[in-house]
Amino acid sequence: MRKKHLALMLGTVLLTSSVLTACGETKPDEGKQETAKVEDNKPFPIKLVINQVGEIPPKDNEIEKQIKAYTNTDLEIQWLPTSTYDEKVNVMVAASELPTIIKLGYNATSIGQMKSGLFWEIGPYIKDYKNLAAQNQVFYDNLSVEGKLYGVPLFRDLGRAIIHYRKDWFDTMGLTPPKTLDDWYNIAKVLTLNDPDKNGKNDTYGLILEKKYNQDVSSTLTRIAVSQGAPNKWKIESNGNFTPEFTTEPFFQTMKLFKRLYEEKLINQDFAAVDGTETAKIYESGRGGIQLSGGNAQSLQDKVVKVVPTAVMDAAPVEGPTGRRLPGEPGNAGFWAIPKATVKTEAEMKKVLAFIDKLMDPKMATLLVKGVEGTHWADKGEFTEVLNRDADAKEVKPYRDTFPNRNENYNIAKKAKQPDLFRKNSQIGAENEKYIVPNPAHNLLSGTYSERGKELEQMITDAETKFIMGKIDEAGWQAEVERWKKAGGDKLMQEYKEAYEKSKKK
């Protein structure tokens, strides 16, 4: 009887407990799960630091609103002026005041920062994100540091140099796109001295240079020299030695061309000091005849006709005496890195990578490349149409140029209807990859370059400018090259050779 009574009491307790639970009591574990779910759905905070492109877009504009909603992030963008960007980034690094994501350039400073462990190594995780994993491995290889990847590239074509020229001037003056150094000289002379715009003034230039004419991947000096047979920055000799471009004969002959153009006032005399934004204004005002550009000729056409309605731009591949030949580029305009000081755990780092991967989903890819449907573009059936080119340049381009995307080459269903010139320029760019000359030292590490690379580069670029401006003669130029070698150039060449031989053994 007692056992029966206890069983009856136990059953009553359990029944009462069940009723209480059904009436609204929450189990401890259930409360934790619901809280965690709420936390997971809460927008993930991301602060992004990138360089300014044109005017800074208004905060919380429609593009940013759509990015935040789609990626479920609380995105805050800090735009820094391009002219002082690297300097301000270095201050951030030194002060340990870094954002969630920061845009960096692949250079000696950032390589040192990556090697020191300031940023997450993301190489092993790329395979877990469908959009990032779908990209050509070359893009990632070109950003690697001793085989490790620390950032997502801002993808660009591997061969971007294209000749843009005033077709109306060329036709009037009987000119064709250049192939030889003599062609370049003749074009510069005719379009500077023969009044191609027929306004009776000596106010035009064939070729306009700016102070970075001999620097980085967009070096006009290197682009023309490579077309004439020079190496792209470095050449590997048959014995494995590394030779810098500026000690080769095609490069020297190209430099002599620049010297002649300067002496005869066939290029702007302030080229060594003038900023690229200023030279761009000269082209856009209709006073420049030919340039080597990584952009699209249609953009220049749209700007020039506002000043000169009859102007006609055209595009042509970079060619030399032996055919098409141009310097290969890294395939990126920098990269997005994730600082460990801000993103402290692997779980958080994965959330950041998930955000970046989502930016390459079809909806986001379309938004970043084309802008907002109905505002910047419209669906016209088999293609889309840009509604306002000025708005596209002002409101969409800042994101298109600084966020990871493959333009219309990935996850965009319909290409935009574009003018014939835009299509022609894009086609030349796509074909360029078959004719690029790689820089064999691009991914090689050198202690000398890390410590003194910028100093050595400045030493030789200054010497090039002095030679072009006639401040030193050929003997003086050779003396500057020898000074470069003794200051660390010889050691740099040896370290590149050793690093290259080491890489071949892996």
Buried (B, 14 or more C-beta within 10 A) or exposed (E): EEEEEEEEEEEEEEEEEEEEEEEEEEEEEEEEEEEEEEEEEEEBEBBBBBBBBEEEBEEEEBBBEBBBEBBBBEBBBBBBEBEEBBEBBEEBBEEEEBBBBBBBBBBBBBBBBBBEEBBBBBBEBBEEBEBBEEBEEEBBBBBBBEEEBBBBBBBBBBBBBBBBBBBBBBEBBEBEBBBBBEBBBBBBBBBBBBBBBEEEEEEBBBBBBBBBBBBEBBBBBBBBBBBBBBBBBBBBEEEEEBBBBBBBEBBBBBBBBBBBBBEEEBBBEEBBEBEBEBBBBBBBBBBBBBBBBBBBBBBBBBBBBEEBEEBBBBBBBBBBEEEBBBBBBBBBBBBBBBBBEBBEEEEBBBBBBBBBBBBBBEEBBBBBBBBBEEBBBEEEEEEBBBBBBEBBBBBBBBBBBBBBBBBBBBBBEBBBBBBEBBBBBBEBBEEBBEBBBBBBBBBBBBEBBBEBBEEBBEBBBBBBBBBBBEEBEEEEBBEBBEEBBEBBBEBBBBBBBBBBEEEEEE
